[in-house]
Amino acid sequence: MKAIILSILVLIIVAIILSKLLQKKATLPEQVPVFNKSTINDKIILIKNISSLDLKRIIEDFSKTYNYTPAITGIKIKSTSFTDILTFQNDIDFETFCFFLNYLQYPIDILHTSNVTGWGTFTEYPILGEKTMFYIPATDKEYDNVYAVTATKANYKIPFTNLRPVIAKDTTAYMPPPTP
């Protein structure tokens, strides 16, 4: 009898842990503003090797999934062969920018092998006011981080658990953004 009760308790604990893990997927807080009133609107994202149809679907999915419908109307896409440049009519905040960059790399239900890089100037410490390049390394296996390197060559990892940049071992070199 004790063995049955113990087995039931173990199953309940496992079920609770699994439900918490499944709920832990990258979600944006409900009250995060999409657009920032900053006077610096230099955010840009370069995405390579993706069809324009998939790109539009990813942007729509991001907006719907995270309730950011206004983000779609504020994005301009300039396409060339195998490369798309995204700019923002309104300034986008740091948190949304990081989540969006990651979602472009790892969209839900769309398989692609694109390469995503972003640039912008933000007011978050320690990248305060520095031109910064954001990317996801090809070796990434965690899927819930964005990496950054400043124009002054400081490398950071930005985990989605708290969005606080920490010094990274990755030493990707800063490249200036493309001209939109």
Residue pairs with C-beta under 8 A, 6 or more apart in sequence:
26 99
26 102
26 103
26 144
26 160
27 66
28 66
28 68
28 95
28 96
28 99
30 67
32 93
32 95
32 96
33 93
33 96
34 68
34 70
34 71
34 74
34 90
34 92
34 93
34 96
35 70
35 74
35 90
35 91
35 92
35 93
36 90
36 91
36 92
36 93
36 94
37 91
38 91
38 123
40 91
40 121
41 88
41 90
41 91
42 119
42 120
42 121
42 131
42 177
43 87
43 88
43 91
43 92
43 97
43 118
43 119
43 120
44 85
44 86
44 87
44 118
44 119
44 120
44 177
44 178
44 180
45 85
45 86
45 100
45 101
45 104
45 116
45 117
45 118
45 119
46 83
46 84
46 85
46 86
46 116
46 117
46 118
46 177
46 178
47 55
47 83
47 84
47 86
47 104
47 114
47 115
47 116
47 117
48 82
48 83
48 84
48 114
48 115
48 116
49 82
49 112
49 113
49 114
49 115
50 58
50 84
50 112
50 114
51 112
52 77
52 79
52 84
54 107
54 110
54 112
55 77
55 84
56 77
57 107
57 110
58 103
58 104
58 107
58 110
59 71
59 72
59 75
60 72
61 103
61 107
61 108
61 109
61 110
62 68
62 71
62 99
62 100
62 103
62 104
62 107
63 69
63 70
63 71
63 72
65 108
66 99
68 96
71 92
71 96
71 100
73 89
74 88
74 89
74 90
74 92
75 86
75 87
75 88
75 89
76 86
76 87
76 88
76 89
76 180
77 84
77 85
77 86
78 84
78 85
78 87
78 180
79 85
85 178
85 180
87 180
92 100
92 120
94 122
94 123
94 124
94 163
95 163
97 118
97 120
97 122
97 134
98 134
98 146
98 158
98 160
98 163
99 160
101 116
101 118
101 134
101 136
101 146
102 136
102 143
102 144
102 145
102 146
102 160
104 114
104 116
105 114
105 116
105 136
106 143
115 138
116 135
116 136
117 133
117 134
117 135
117 175
118 133
118 134
118 135
119 131
119 132
119 133
119 134
119 176
119 177
120 131
120 132
120 134
121 129
121 130
121 131
121 132
122 128
122 132
123 129
124 163
124 165
125 165
126 154
126 156
126 165
127 148
127 150
127 154
127 156
127 165
130 150
130 151
130 152
130 154
131 150
131 151
132 148
132 149
132 150
132 151
133 148
133 149
133 150
133 151
133 172
133 174
133 175
133 177
134 146
134 147
134 148
134 158
135 146
135 147
135 148
135 149
135 172
136 145
136 146
136 147
137 147
137 170
137 172
144 159
144 160
144 161
145 157
145 158
145 159
145 160
146 158
146 160
147 155
147 156
147 157
147 158
147 168
147 170
147 172
148 155
148 156
148 157
148 158
148 165
149 155
149 156
149 172
149 173
149 174
150 156
150 174
151 174
151 176
153 173
153 174
154 167
155 167
155 168
155 169
155 170
155 171
155 172
156 165
156 166
156 167
156 168
157 165
157 166
157 167
157 168
157 170
158 164
158 165
158 166
159 166
